Amino acid sequence: MTVRALCCEAQMLTINNIEVVYDRVILVLKGVSIDTRAGSITTLLGANGAGKTTTLKAISGVLRSERGEVTNGTIRLGERRIDGMRAHEVTELGVVQVFEGRRVFEHLTTEENLVAGGHVLNSAQSVKKGIEMVYSYFPHLRERRHQQSGYLSGGEQQMLAIGRALMSKPQVMLLDEPSLGLAPRLVEEIFRIVGRLVKEENLAVLLVEQNAAMALAVADHGYVMENGRIVLEGPADKLRGNADIKVFYLGLYESGVRKSYHDTKHYKRRKRWLS
């Protein structure tokens, strides 16, 4: 049985108490545990440097190229342990990462980018079907199929990055800051399409996003990370109502009035989860 056959049914991604160390001395993640289920969006919130992107890289197998490694705990897709695997092996099992900053192949056309994303597929017919599936979700890309991707707008490049990831027929998609540098209207459109993908393709999405309001609006479940640890987790609707989340991530005081960054920065109450 092939690796692809082993992954034909959607499985839960389970991160259990992992630690990540860089250069064998720098401890970045400290006992992180996260569950991501098929047909749902799970968001990971936290300030810059909290360890969110490192968590995604630990899952997708790219830590090794940055002299990092998972030194404790496990990462499983269903019953199969994937921590320690190389990035291409993790992709073949059905886990794909869309990196921050889009990173399309600028000198290739839109369609050539999609063909590159289908490198794990086993036939030209599968690649063709994958491309048509991507175009059905992102019709803008069909209109730009022969255009060099470096000349696409920022929103189109983000759509292409997600579409290219879809070409490997993933079970789990790791999305890192998809709203970065995009206008609010485009962000809403992209998240609307991601929501369709989750429901219609039974996809599991683990979303890292600085726009906490948007992330909690689209997610089913959320985790808050501080200094390499998970300090709070729960259903997204409950996190939206949490007083500390409102202040520190949504910029709202308990009255519901949005405050300035200066006001929030000097807010004196300690976060309850750090007390």
Secondary structure, DSSP 4 states (H G I P E B T S, - for coil): --HHHHTSS---EEEEEEEEEETTTEEEEEEEEEEE-TTEEEEEE--TTSSHHHHHHHHHT-GGGGTEEEEEEEEEETTEE-TT--HHHHHHHTEEEE-TT----TTSBHHHHHHHHTTT-SSHHHHHHHHHHHHHH-HHHHHTTTSBGGGS-HHHHHHHHHHHHHTT--SEEEEE-TTTT--HHHHHHHHHHHHHHHHHS--EEEEE-S-HHHHHHH-SEEEEEETTEEEEEEEHHHHHH-HHHHHHTS-B-TTS-B--HHHHHT--SPPGGG-
